């Protein structure tokens, strides 16, 4: 009798593992150079207008890094880049790191 229940357990385990993997992948990063319009719109903090600006700038050339992204896409600053990065947006697979500013000498 025991052997009859093993296939069901295995099936349940595999189903649960597949569901967990799918959820894990959907929570992953969204790269600005590869994302579709819908994927960009799904990032908290991006709407249709900002998504359109990203796609338009990307049509010219892929973004090299976050500094390039901020130079070319109007309306984004370091603070908004940090929030977008926390929400899952990357540029070339990299999360945003605010540039460190050297203190001025007295």
N, CA, C and O atoms as a MOPAC input file, in Angstrom:
PM7 MOZYME 1SCF
protein

 N      0.80500 1    -1.19800 1     0.00000 1
 C      0.00000 1     0.00000 1     0.00000 1
 C      0.85100 1     1.26700 1     0.00000 1
 O      0.50300 1     2.25800 1    -0.64200 1
 N      1.94200 1     1.22700 1     0.70900 1
 C      2.77500 1     2.40200 1     0.80100 1
 C      3.27600 1     2.87700 1    -0.55600 1
 O      3.31700 1     4.08100 1    -0.81100 1
 N      3.64800 1     1.97500 1    -1.40500 1
 C      4.19700 1     2.34500 1    -2.70400 1
 C      3.16800 1     3.06400 1    -3.58200 1
 O      3.55100 1     3.78300 1    -4.50400 1
 N      1.87800 1     2.88700 1    -3.31600 1
 C      0.85300 1     3.57600 1    -4.08900 1
 C      0.80800 1     5.06600 1    -3.76800 1
 O      0.36600 1     5.86100 1    -4.59800 1
 N      1.25800 1     5.45600 1    -2.57400 1
 C      1.19500 1     6.85900 1    -2.17300 1
 C      2.43400 1     7.65600 1    -2.58100 1
 O      2.39300 1     8.88500 1    -2.63300 1
 N      3.51700 1     6.96900 1    -2.86700 1
 C      4.74600 1     7.67000 1    -3.23600 1
 C      4.60000 1     8.50400 1    -4.50400 1
 O      5.06100 1     9.64600 1    -4.51500 1
 N      3.99300 1     8.00600 1    -5.56000 1
 C      3.85000 1     8.84400 1    -6.75700 1
 C      3.05400 1    10.12300 1    -6.48300 1
 O      3.36700 1    11.17500 1    -7.04100 1
 N      2.03800 1    10.04300 1    -5.63800 1
 C      1.26600 1    11.24700 1    -5.31200 1
 C      2.12200 1    12.24500 1    -4.54700 1
 O      2.07900 1    13.44600 1    -4.81600 1
 N      2.89400 1    11.74900 1    -3.59900 1
 C      3.77000 1    12.63700 1    -2.82500 1
 C      4.80200 1    13.28900 1    -3.73300 1
 O      5.06500 1    14.48700 1    -3.63600 1
 N      5.37000 1    12.49900 1    -4.59900 1
 C      6.35700 1    13.03000 1    -5.52800 1
 C      5.72300 1    14.07800 1    -6.43800 1
 O      6.30900 1    15.13100 1    -6.68600 1
 N      4.54800 1    13.79000 1    -6.92200 1
 C      3.83800 1    14.74500 1    -7.78500 1
 C      3.56000 1    16.04200 1    -7.03100 1
 O      3.76900 1    17.12800 1    -7.57100 1
 N      3.09100 1    15.93900 1    -5.78900 1
 C      2.82900 1    17.13400 1    -4.97600 1
 C      4.10600 1    17.92900 1    -4.74300 1
 O      4.12200 1    19.15500 1    -4.84600 1
 N      5.17900 1    17.20400 1    -4.42700 1
 C      6.46000 1    17.86400 1    -4.18200 1
 C      6.93100 1    18.60400 1    -5.43600 1
 O      7.33600 1    19.76400 1    -5.36200 1
 N      6.87800 1    17.93100 1    -6.58100 1
 C      7.33200 1    18.55400 1    -7.82200 1
 C      6.45900 1    19.74600 1    -8.20900 1
 O      6.96300 1    20.75100 1    -8.71100 1
 N      5.17400 1    19.63400 1    -7.98000 1
 C      4.26600 1    20.75100 1    -8.26400 1
 C      4.59300 1    21.94100 1    -7.37500 1
 O      4.65500 1    23.07500 1    -7.84900 1
 N      4.80100 1    21.69000 1    -6.09600 1
 C      5.13900 1    22.76500 1    -5.16400 1
 C      6.48900 1    23.38900 1    -5.51700 1
 O      6.64000 1    24.60900 1    -5.45100 1
 N      7.46300 1    22.57100 1    -5.88700 1
 C      8.77800 1    23.08600 1    -6.26100 1
 C      8.68800 1    23.95700 1    -7.51800 1
 O      9.32100 1    25.01000 1    -7.59300 1
 N      7.91100 1    23.52100 1    -8.48800 1
 C      7.74100 1    24.31200 1    -9.71200 1
 C      7.05900 1    25.64100 1    -9.41000 1
 O      7.44000 1    26.67200 1    -9.96500 1
 N      6.06800 1    25.62900 1    -8.54700 1
 C      5.37700 1    26.86600 1    -8.17600 1
 C      6.32800 1    27.81300 1    -7.45000 1
 O      6.32300 1    29.01600 1    -7.71100 1
 N      7.13700 1    27.28500 1    -6.54800 1
 C      8.09100 1    28.11800 1    -5.82000 1
 C      9.12400 1    28.72400 1    -6.76000 1
 O      9.49100 1    29.89000 1    -6.61400 1
 N      9.59000 1    27.94500 1    -7.71700 1
 C     10.55800 1    28.44000 1    -8.68600 1
 C      9.95400 1    29.55000 1    -9.53800 1
 O     10.61200 1    30.55600 1    -9.80100 1
 N      8.72600 1    29.37900 1    -9.96500 1
 C      8.04500 1    30.38800 1   -10.77100 1
 C      7.89400 1    31.68600 1    -9.99500 1
 O      8.15100 1    32.76200 1   -10.53500 1
 N      7.48200 1    31.60000 1    -8.74300 1
 C      7.33100 1    32.79500 1    -7.91200 1
 C      8.68500 1    33.44700 1    -7.71400 1
 O      8.80000 1    34.66900 1    -7.79600 1
 N      9.70600 1    32.65500 1    -7.45500 1
 C     11.04800 1    33.19900 1    -7.25900 1
 C     11.55300 1    33.93400 1    -8.47800 1
 O     12.14400 1    35.00700 1    -8.35200 1
 N     11.33300 1    33.38300 1    -9.64700 1
 C     11.77500 1    34.03900 1   -10.86900 1
 C     10.99900 1    35.31300 1   -11.14800 1
 O     11.56300 1    36.27600 1   -11.66700 1
 N      9.73100 1    35.33700 1   -10.81800 1
 C      8.93500 1    36.53100 1   -11.08400 1
 C      9.31000 1    37.68100 1   -10.16500 1
 O      9.03200 1    38.83800 1   -10.48100 1
 N      9.94300 1    37.38100 1    -9.02200 1
 C     10.37200 1    38.41500 1    -8.10600 1
 C     11.77400 1    38.90800 1    -8.43700 1
 O     12.30500 1    39.78100 1    -7.75100 1
 N     12.36900 1    38.35800 1    -9.47500 1
 C     13.73000 1    38.70900 1    -9.84600 1
 C     13.81000 1    40.08700 1   -10.47100 1
 O     12.81100 1    40.79500 1   -10.59100 1
 N     14.99900 1    40.44600 1   -10.85900 1
 C     15.26800 1    41.75600 1   -11.42400 1
 C     14.71800 1    41.88400 1   -12.84000 1
 O     14.56700 1    40.90000 1   -13.56400 1
 N     14.42600 1    43.11900 1   -13.20700 1
 C     13.97800 1    43.47700 1   -14.54000 1
 C     15.01000 1    44.42700 1   -15.11400 1
 O     15.20800 1    45.51700 1   -14.57900 1
 N     15.66900 1    44.03500 1   -16.18900 1
 C     16.72200 1    44.86600 1   -16.75400 1
 C     16.15500 1    45.88600 1   -17.73600 1
 O     15.35200 1    45.54900 1   -18.60600 1
 N     16.58100 1    47.12800 1   -17.58400 1
 C     16.08700 1    48.22300 1   -18.42300 1
 C     16.42400 1    48.02000 1   -19.89500 1
 O     15.72300 1    48.53600 1   -20.76500 1
 N     17.47600 1    47.28200 1   -20.18000 1
 C     17.87600 1    47.05000 1   -21.57800 1
 C     17.11600 1    45.92300 1   -22.24400 1
 O     17.15400 1    45.80400 1   -23.46900 1
 N     16.42500 1    45.08900 1   -21.47800 1
 C     15.76700 1    43.92600 1   -22.05500 1
 C     14.27800 1    43.85400 1   -21.78100 1
 O     13.57200 1    43.09000 1   -22.44000 1
 N     13.78800 1    44.61600 1   -20.84100 1
 C     12.39800 1    44.50800 1   -20.41200 1
 C     11.42300 1    44.99300 1   -21.48400 1
 O     11.70800 1    45.91300 1   -22.25100 1
 N     10.27600 1    44.34300 1   -21.50600 1
 C      9.19100 1    44.79000 1   -22.37700 1
 C      8.49000 1    45.97100 1   -21.72000 1
 O      8.74700 1    46.29800 1   -20.56100 1
 N      7.61500 1    46.59300 1   -22.46800 1
 C      6.83100 1    47.70500 1   -21.92100 1
 C      6.03700 1    47.24400 1   -20.70300 1
 O      6.00100 1    47.93700 1   -19.68700 1
 N      5.40600 1    46.09000 1   -20.79800 1
 C      4.61100 1    45.57100 1   -19.68100 1
 C      5.47500 1    45.28200 1   -18.46100 1
 O      5.06300 1    45.55000 1   -17.33200 1
 N      6.67400 1    44.73600 1   -18.67800 1
 C      7.56600 1    44.44500 1   -17.55300 1
 C      8.02400 1    45.73000 1   -16.87000 1
 O      8.11300 1    45.78500 1   -15.64300 1
 N      8.31300 1    46.75800 1   -17.65700 1
 C      8.69800 1    48.03900 1   -17.05600 1
 C      7.53100 1    48.65800 1   -16.30500 1
 O      7.70700 1    49.17700 1   -15.20200 1
 N      6.34000 1    48.60700 1   -16.89200 1
 C      5.14800 1    49.15000 1   -16.21500 1
 C      4.87800 1    48.45200 1   -14.89100 1
 O      4.28000 1    49.04200 1   -13.99100 1
 N      5.30900 1    47.20600 1   -14.76100 1
 C      5.07300 1    46.44900 1   -13.53600 1
 C      6.00400 1    46.87300 1   -12.39300 1
 O      5.77500 1    46.50400 1   -11.24200 1
 N      7.04300 1    47.63900 1   -12.70200 1
 C      7.96100 1    48.12400 1   -11.66700 1
 C      7.28500 1    49.25600 1   -10.90300 1
 O      6.81900 1    50.22900 1   -11.49700 1
 N      7.23800 1    49.11800 1    -9.58500 1
 C      6.63600 1    50.16700 1    -8.75200 1
 C      7.43100 1    51.45600 1    -8.94000 1
 O      8.65000 1    51.47800 1    -8.76900 1
 N      6.72900 1    52.52100 1    -9.29200 1
 C      7.36300 1    53.80900 1    -9.52600 1
 C      7.45400 1    54.16900 1   -10.99600 1
 O      7.77300 1    55.30700 1   -11.33800 1
 N      7.17400 1    53.20600 1   -11.87100 1
 C      7.15600 1    53.49400 1   -13.30700 1
 C      5.72400 1    53.44900 1   -13.80600 1
 O      4.94700 1    52.56900 1   -13.43600 1
 N      5.39100 1    54.40500 1   -14.64500 1
 C      4.07700 1    54.43300 1   -15.26900 1
 C      4.24500 1    54.50900 1   -16.77000 1
 O      5.36600 1    54.41900 1   -17.27000 1
 N      3.16200 1    54.67300 1   -17.49500 1
 C      3.23300 1    54.69800 1   -18.96000 1
 C      4.16300 1    55.77500 1   -19.52600 1
 O      4.88700 1    55.51300 1   -20.48700 1
 N      4.15700 1    56.97000 1   -18.95200 1
 C      4.99900 1    58.04800 1   -19.48300 1
 C      6.48000 1    57.76500 1   -19.25100 1
 O      7.29400 1    57.92700 1   -20.16100 1
 N      6.83200 1    57.34400 1   -18.04200 1
 C      8.24900 1    57.07000 1   -17.75800 1
 C      8.72800 1    55.83500 1   -18.51000 1
 O      9.87300 1    55.78900 1   -18.96100 1
 N      7.87200 1    54.84700 1   -18.64500 1
 C      8.22100 1    53.65800 1   -19.41800 1
 C      8.48400 1    54.03800 1   -20.87500 1
 O      9.43300 1    53.54500 1   -21.48400 1
 N      7.66100 1    54.89800 1   -21.42500 1
 C      7.84600 1    55.34200 1   -22.81100 1
 C      9.17900 1    56.06700 1   -22.97700 1
 O      9.86200 1    55.87600 1   -23.98300 1
 N      9.56100 1    56.90400 1   -21.99400 1
 C     10.84200 1    57.61000 1   -22.07100 1
 C     12.01600 1    56.61500 1   -22.02700 1
 O     13.00500 1    56.78500 1   -22.73900 1
 N     11.89700 1    55.59400 1   -21.19600 1
 C     12.95200 1    54.57600 1   -21.11000 1
 C     13.08400 1    53.84300 1   -22.43800 1
 O     14.18800 1    53.68200 1   -22.95700 1
 N     11.95700 1    53.40000 1   -22.98900 1
 C     11.98700 1    52.65900 1   -24.24900 1
 C     12.52300 1    53.51900 1   -25.39300 1
 O     13.26500 1    53.03200 1   -26.24500 1
 N     12.14700 1    54.79200 1   -25.40800 1
 C     12.61100 1    55.69200 1   -26.46500 1
 C     14.12400 1    55.89500 1   -26.37600 1
 O     14.81100 1    55.86500 1   -27.39700 1
 N     14.64400 1    56.10000 1   -25.17600 1
 C     16.08500 1    56.27300 1   -25.00900 1
 C     16.82500 1    54.98100 1   -25.34700 1
 O     17.90900 1    55.01800 1   -25.92900 1
 N     16.25100 1    53.86100 1   -24.98700 1
 C     16.87900 1    52.56400 1   -25.24300 1
 C     16.94400 1    52.24900 1   -26.73500 1
 O     17.85200 1    51.54300 1   -27.17400 1
 N     15.99000 1    52.76500 1   -27.52400 1
 C     16.00500 1    52.53500 1   -28.96800 1
 C     17.27100 1    53.09600 1   -29.61100 1
 O     17.77300 1    52.54100 1   -30.58800 1
 N     17.78200 1    54.19100 1   -29.06500 1
 C     18.99900 1    54.80200 1   -29.61600 1
 C     20.20700 1    53.89500 1   -29.38800 1
 O     20.96300 1    53.60700 1   -30.31600 1
 N     20.38000 1    53.45300 1   -28.15300 1
 C     21.47300 1    52.55500 1   -27.74200 1
 C     21.09800 1    51.95300 1   -26.40200 1
 O     20.37800 1    52.57400 1   -25.61900 1
 N     21.57900 1    50.74800 1   -26.13300 1
 C     21.35200 1    50.18900 1   -24.79900 1
 C     22.05200 1    51.06100 1   -23.75100 1
 O     23.03500 1    51.74000 1   -24.04400 1
 N     21.53000 1    51.02800 1   -22.54300 1
 C     22.14000 1    51.78400 1   -21.45300 1
 C     23.42100 1    51.08200 1   -21.01500 1
 O     23.43600 1    49.86500 1   -20.82600 1
 N     24.49600 1    51.85500 1   -20.85400 1
 C     25.77600 1    51.28000 1   -20.43000 1
 C     25.76600 1    50.95400 1   -18.93600 1
 O     26.25400 1    49.91200 1   -18.49900 1
 N     25.19100 1    51.88800 1   -18.17200 1
 C     25.15600 1    51.74400 1   -16.72200 1
 C     24.10200 1    52.72000 1   -16.18000 1
 O     23.41900 1    53.40000 1   -16.94600 1
 N     23.98400 1    52.77600 1   -14.86700 1
 C     22.98400 1    53.66000 1   -14.27400 1
 C     23.27200 1    55.12700 1   -14.57700 1
 O     22.33900 1    55.90500 1   -14.77500 1
 N     24.54300 1    55.52000 1   -14.61700 1
 C     24.88100 1    56.91000 1   -14.92600 1
 C     24.39600 1    57.26900 1   -16.32900 1
 O     23.85900 1    58.35600 1   -16.54300 1
 N     24.58300 1    56.36400 1   -17.27400 1
 C     24.09900 1    56.57100 1   -18.64000 1
 C     22.57500 1    56.66000 1   -18.65500 1
 O     22.00700 1    57.52400 1   -19.32200 1
 N     21.92300 1    55.77900 1   -17.93000 1
 C     20.46200 1    55.78600 1   -17.82100 1
 C     19.98100 1    57.14400 1   -17.30500 1
 O     19.06500 1    57.73700 1   -17.87500 1
 N     20.59900 1    57.63600 1   -16.22500 1
 C     20.16900 1    58.90300 1   -15.62000 1
 C     20.44200 1    60.09300 1   -16.53300 1
 O     19.68900 1    61.06700 1   -16.51700 1
 N     21.50800 1    60.02700 1   -17.32700 1
 C     21.79400 1    61.11000 1   -18.27900 1
 C     20.77300 1    61.15700 1   -19.40600 1
 O     20.38100 1    62.23700 1   -19.84900 1
 N     20.34600 1    59.99800 1   -19.86500 1
 C     19.54000 1    59.92200 1   -21.08300 1
 C     18.03900 1    59.89200 1   -20.86400 1
 O     17.28500 1    60.22500 1   -21.77900 1
 N     17.58000 1    59.50500 1   -19.68400 1
 C     16.14100 1    59.41200 1   -19.44800 1
 C     15.71800 1    60.56100 1   -18.54100 1
 O     16.04900 1    60.59700 1   -17.35500 1
 N     14.99000 1    61.48600 1   -19.12100 1
 C     14.55200 1    62.68000 1   -18.41600 1
 C     13.64000 1    62.32000 1   -17.23500 1
 O     12.80200 1    61.42300 1   -17.33000 1
 N     13.82300 1    63.02900 1   -16.13700 1
 C     12.93200 1    62.88400 1   -14.99600 1
 C     13.41700 1    61.95400 1   -13.90300 1
 O     12.72500 1    61.77100 1   -12.90100 1
 N     14.58500 1    61.36300 1   -14.06800 1
 C     15.11100 1    60.45500 1   -13.04600 1
 C     16.37700 1    61.02900 1   -12.43300 1
 O     17.25300 1    61.53300 1   -13.13700 1
 N     16.46100 1    60.94600 1   -11.12400 1
 C     17.63100 1    61.39000 1   -10.35900 1
 C     18.11700 1    60.21300 1    -9.52600 1
 O     17.54700 1    59.12400 1    -9.58900 1
 N     19.16500 1    60.43200 1    -8.75100 1
 C     19.71100 1    59.36500 1    -7.90800 1
 C     18.66200 1    58.78500 1    -6.96600 1
 O     18.60500 1    57.57000 1    -6.77800 1
 N     17.83300 1    59.64200 1    -6.37300 1
 C     16.82900 1    59.15300 1    -5.41100 1
 C     15.79300 1    58.25800 1    -6.08700 1
 O     15.40900 1    57.22800 1    -5.53500 1
 N     15.34200 1    58.64500 1    -7.27500 1
 C     14.36500 1    57.80800 1    -7.96800 1
 C     15.02400 1    56.53300 1    -8.50100 1
 O     14.38600 1    55.48200 1    -8.55100 1
 N     16.29200 1    56.62100 1    -8.89900 1
 C     17.00200 1    55.42800 1    -9.35100 1
 C     17.15100 1    54.42800 1    -8.20800 1
 O     17.02200 1    53.22100 1    -8.41400 1
 N     17.42000 1    54.92700 1    -7.01300 1
 C     17.54200 1    54.04700 1    -5.84700 1
 C     16.22100 1    53.34000 1    -5.56300 1
 O     16.20800 1    52.14500 1    -5.26800 1
 N     15.11100 1    54.07000 1    -5.65000 1
 C     13.78600 1    53.46600 1    -5.41100 1
 C     13.45600 1    52.43100 1    -6.48800 1
 O     12.94400 1    51.35500 1    -6.17900 1
 N     13.74400 1    52.75200 1    -7.74200 1
 C     13.47500 1    51.80600 1    -8.83100 1
 C     14.33100 1    50.55500 1    -8.68700 1
 O     13.86500 1    49.44300 1    -8.93600 1
 N     15.56700 1    50.74000 1    -8.29000 1
 C     16.45400 1    49.60000 1    -8.08900 1
 C     15.93300 1    48.69900 1    -6.97300 1
 O     15.96600 1    47.47500 1    -7.09400 1
 N     15.45200 1    49.30300 1    -5.88700 1
 C     14.85900 1    48.52800 1    -4.79200 1
 C     13.62400 1    47.77300 1    -5.26300 1
 O     13.31700 1    46.69500 1    -4.75500 1
 N     12.91200 1    48.34600 1    -6.24100 1
 C     11.70700 1    47.70100 1    -6.77500 1
 C     12.04600 1    46.61800 1    -7.80400 1
 O     11.15400 1    45.91700 1    -8.28200 1
 N     13.34000 1    46.48000 1    -8.14900 1
 C     13.73600 1    45.39400 1    -9.04000 1
 C     14.30700 1    45.79800 1   -10.37800 1
 O     14.62500 1    44.92100 1   -11.18200 1
 N     14.45500 1    47.08100 1   -10.65800 1
 C     15.01100 1    47.51000 1   -11.94300 1
 C     16.53800 1    47.46500 1   -11.88700 1
 O     17.14800 1    47.90900 1   -10.91400 1
 N     17.13300 1    46.93300 1   -12.92400 1
 C     18.58600 1    46.92000 1   -13.05200 1
 C     18.97000 1    47.50800 1   -14.40300 1
 O     18.14000 1    47.62000 1   -15.30500 1
 N     20.22800 1    47.87600 1   -14.52800 1
 C     20.79500 1    48.30200 1   -15.80700 1
 C     22.01400 1    47.42400 1   -16.03200 1
 O     22.96700 1    47.45300 1   -15.25300 1
 N     21.97500 1    46.64200 1   -17.10500 1
 C     23.03200 1    45.66600 1   -17.38400 1
 C     23.24200 1    44.72500 1   -16.20000 1
 O     24.37000 1    44.34100 1   -15.89200 1
 N     22.15900 1    44.36700 1   -15.55200 1
 C     22.22200 1    43.42700 1   -14.44200 1
 C     22.70000 1    44.02000 1   -13.13300 1
 O     22.84300 1    43.30000 1   -12.14600 1
 N     22.94900 1    45.32300 1   -13.10600 1
 C     23.47900 1    45.97100 1   -11.91800 1
 C     22.40800 1    46.78200 1   -11.19500 1
 O     21.64300 1    47.51500 1   -11.82100 1
 N     22.36300 1    46.64600 1    -9.89400 1
 C     21.49900 1    47.48400 1    -9.07100 1
 C     22.13900 1    48.86100 1    -8.96000 1
 O     23.33800 1    49.02700 1    -9.18000 1
 N     21.32000 1    49.83200 1    -8.61800 1
 C     21.83200 1    51.20000 1    -8.49100 1
 C     22.59000 1    51.36000 1    -7.19300 1
 O     22.14500 1    50.91300 1    -6.13600 1
 N     23.73000 1    51.99900 1    -7.28300 1
 C     24.49500 1    52.39000 1    -6.10200 1
 C     24.77200 1    53.87100 1    -6.23600 1
 O     25.39700 1    54.31600 1    -7.19900 1
 N     24.30100 1    54.63100 1    -5.26100 1
 C     24.49500 1    56.08700 1    -5.30900 1
 C     25.98500 1    56.39800 1    -5.30400 1
 O     26.75100 1    55.78400 1    -4.56200 1
 N     26.39100 1    57.34700 1    -6.13100 1
 C     27.80400 1    57.70600 1    -6.14400 1
 C     28.20900 1    58.31700 1    -4.80000 1
 O     27.45000 1    59.06600 1    -4.18500 1
 N     29.39800 1    57.98300 1    -4.37300 1
 C     29.90000 1    58.55500 1    -3.12400 1
 C     30.53600 1    59.88800 1    -3.45000 1
 O     31.25600 1    60.02400 1    -4.43900 1
 N     30.26400 1    60.86500 1    -2.61600 1
 C     30.80600 1    62.20300 1    -2.84800 1
 C     31.93900 1    62.45400 1    -1.85600 1
 O     31.78800 1    62.26400 1    -0.65000 1
 N     33.05300 1    62.87700 1    -2.38700 1
 C     34.18400 1    63.20400 1    -1.52200 1
 C     33.89700 1    64.52000 1    -0.83000 1
 O     33.37000 1    65.45400 1    -1.43500 1
 N     34.24800 1    64.58500 1     0.44700 1
 C     34.05100 1    65.82900 1     1.20400 1
 C     35.07900 1    66.85500 1     0.74300 1
 O     36.23300 1    66.53200 1     0.46200 1
 N     34.62600 1    68.08600 1     0.67700 1
 C     35.51800 1    69.16300 1     0.26100 1
 C     36.53900 1    69.42900 1     1.35700 1
 O     36.22800 1    69.37200 1     2.54700 1
 N     37.76200 1    69.72000 1     0.93300 1
 C     38.82600 1    70.02400 1     1.90000 1
 C     38.56600 1    71.39000 1     2.50500 1
 O     38.09900 1    72.28700 1     1.80400 1
 N     38.85800 1    71.57900 1     3.80000 1
 C     38.61800 1    72.88700 1     4.44900 1
 C     39.57300 1    73.93500 1     3.99400 1
 O     39.49800 1    75.07700 1     4.44700 1

